[in-house]
Amino acid sequence: ADVLDLQRRAAQQLLITGHIDEGVAAMRSVLASEGLKYPATPRRALVRAVALRVRLALRGLSFTPTHESEISERQLARLDACWHAGLGLTMTDHIRGAVFQRHSLLLSLRAGEPVRLSRSLAFEAAHLAGVGTSQRRKVDDLIAKAEQLAATSKHPHADAFVLGTRGTALFLFGDFEGALAACEAADIRLREHCTGV
């Protein structure tokens, strides 16, 4: 489990620091170890992203809160692989990033673990905010749910990530002053209360 966790983190770090080819190769290996397929072409990625959005719409956002200790390591590893892939790919390959982010959200809803679910809900809000202000109400609802879960979990990374995502959404909606305030507050929380993020 520790080896897989380090491999996931390494792949994500390679991607977000601009080592794209190495990062994609590492991430593909991590995903394969969890039985997850990396979309071979942009078209396949787009089809999967749309299919996952439809599944989410049909499924809804209901979940049963569950402590991490009650979830199998295998289930958590699969969820975390999707989370790291989504986060790592979003800035360089938005469609493939959306595929794994949405997969992460579906797995998080199934698992019901508050920290992972809060981050996945917030990340979905950021993806929706990129569509434009027509999604404002949905984005606000997702962030409110994510904030509630983060507050309940009292986990510093969940709290900071959700706040940073609020800043991202505000930026995409053109509220630059609000975005700056939220992102600066998230930055302080990440620096003062988190490690390895």
C-alpha positions in Angstrom: 0.0 0.0 0.0 2.8 2.4 0.8 4.6 1.7 -2.4 1.4 2.3 -4.4 0.7 5.5 -2.5 4.2 6.8 -3.3 3.9 5.9 -6.9 0.6 7.8 -7.2 2.1 10.8 -5.5 5.2 10.7 -7.7 3.1 10.5 -10.9 1.0 13.4 -9.8 4.0 15.5 -8.9 5.6 14.8 -12.3 2.5 15.9 -14.0 1.9 19.1 -12.1 5.6 20.2 -12.3 5.6 19.9 -16.1 7.3 16.5 -16.6 4.3 15.5 -18.7 5.7 12.5 -20.6 7.2 10.9 -17.5 4.1 11.8 -15.5 1.7 10.2 -18.0 3.9 7.1 -18.2 4.0 6.8 -14.4 0.3 7.5 -14.0 -0.6 4.9 -16.7 1.3 2.4 -14.7 -0.4 3.3 -11.4 -3.8 3.2 -13.1 -3.1 -0.2 -14.7 -2.1 -1.6 -11.3 -5.6 -0.6 -10.1 -7.3 -2.1 -13.2 -8.2 1.4 -14.6 -7.8 2.2 -18.2 -6.2 5.4 -19.5 -8.2 6.7 -22.5 -6.0 6.0 -25.6 -7.3 8.9 -27.6 -8.9 12.3 -26.9 -12.1 11.2 -28.5 -12.4 8.2 -26.2 -11.6 10.4 -23.2 -14.4 12.8 -24.2 -16.9 9.9 -24.6 -15.9 8.6 -21.2 -16.1 12.0 -19.6 -19.6 12.5 -20.9 -20.7 9.0 -19.9 -19.4 9.6 -16.4 -21.3 12.9 -16.2 -24.5 11.1 -17.2 -23.9 8.4 -14.6 -23.4 11.1 -11.9 -26.6 12.9 -13.0 -28.6 9.6 -12.8 -27.0 8.5 -9.6 -27.2 11.7 -7.7 -25.0 12.8 -4.8 -26.4 10.6 -2.0 -24.0 8.7 0.2 -23.7 7.0 3.5 -21.0 8.5 5.7 -18.3 5.9 6.4 -15.1 6.1 8.4 -11.9 5.3 6.4 -11.1 2.3 8.6 -14.3 0.6 7.4 -13.4 0.8 3.7 -11.1 -1.8 2.1 -7.5 -0.8 1.2 -8.2 -1.9 -2.3 -11.2 0.4 -2.6 -9.3 3.3 -1.2 -6.3 2.7 -3.4 -8.5 2.7 -6.5 -10.2 5.9 -5.4 -6.9 7.6 -4.6 -5.5 6.6 -8.0 -8.4 8.3 -9.7 -8.0 11.4 -7.5 -4.3 11.7 -8.2 -4.8 11.1 -11.9 -7.6 13.7 -12.1 -5.6 16.3 -10.2 -2.4 15.7 -12.1 -3.9 15.6 -15.5 -6.4 18.5 -15.3 -4.0 21.3 -16.1 -2.4 19.6 -19.0 -5.1 17.3 -20.4 -8.4 18.6 -19.2 -10.6 16.0 -20.7 -8.6 13.0 -19.4 -8.4 14.9 -16.0 -12.2 15.2 -16.0 -12.5 11.4 -16.7 -10.5 10.5 -13.6 -12.0 13.3 -11.5 -15.5 12.1 -12.2 -14.5 8.5 -11.6 -13.0 9.6 -8.3 -16.3 11.3 -7.4 -18.3 8.2 -8.2 -16.0 6.1 -6.1 -16.0 8.7 -3.3 -19.8 8.7 -3.2 -19.8 4.9 -3.1 -17.3 4.8 -0.2 -18.8 7.7 1.7 -15.5 8.7 3.3 -15.9 12.5 4.2 -12.3 13.8 3.4 -12.1 12.2 -0.1 -15.7 13.0 -0.9 -15.3 16.7 0.1 -12.3 17.0 -2.2 -14.0 15.2 -5.1 -17.2 17.3 -4.8 -15.1 20.5 -4.8 -13.0 19.3 -7.7 -16.2 18.6 -9.7 -17.3 22.2 -8.9 -14.1 23.5 -10.4 -14.6 21.5 -13.6 -18.2 22.8 -13.8 -17.1 26.4 -13.2 -15.0 26.1 -16.3 -18.2 25.7 -18.3 -19.3 29.2 -17.4 -21.7 31.2 -15.2 -24.6 29.1 -16.4 -23.4 26.5 -13.9 -23.1 28.9 -11.0 -25.9 27.4 -8.9 -24.6 23.8 -9.3 -21.1 25.0 -8.5 -22.2 26.8 -5.4 -24.3 23.8 -4.2 -21.3 21.4 -4.7 -18.9 23.7 -2.9 -21.4 24.1 0.0 -21.7 20.3 0.3 -17.9 20.0 0.1 -17.4 22.7 2.8 -19.9 20.9 5.1 -18.1 17.6 4.7 -14.7 19.2 5.2 -15.8 21.0 8.4 -17.3 17.7 9.7 -14.1 15.8 9.0 -11.9 18.5 10.6 -9.2 17.5 8.1 -6.9 20.4 7.2 -6.2 19.4 3.6 -9.9 18.9 2.9 -10.7 22.3 4.4 -7.9 24.1 2.4 -8.6 22.2 -0.8 -12.3 23.2 -0.8 -11.4 26.8 0.0 -8.9 26.9 -2.9 -11.5 25.4 -5.2 -13.9 28.1 -4.2 -11.2 30.5 -5.2 -10.8 28.7 -8.6 -14.5 28.8 -9.2 -14.7 32.5 -8.4 -11.8 33.2 -10.7 -13.6 31.4 -13.5 -16.8 33.3 -12.9 -14.8 36.6 -13.1 -14.9 37.5 -9.4 -11.2 38.2 -9.2 -11.2 39.9 -5.8 -13.1 37.1 -4.1 -10.9 34.5 -5.9 -7.7 36.1 -4.6 -9.0 36.2 -1.1 -10.1 32.6 -1.1 -6.9 31.4 -2.8 -4.7 33.3 -0.4 -6.6 31.9 2.6 -6.2 28.4 1.2 -2.5 29.0 0.6 -2.0 30.0 4.3 -3.9 26.9 5.5 -2.0 24.6 3.2 1.3 26.0 4.4 0.5 26.2 8.1 -1.5 23.0 8.6 -0.6 20.5 5.8 2.4 18.5 4.6 2.9 16.7 1.3 0.2 18.5 -0.6 
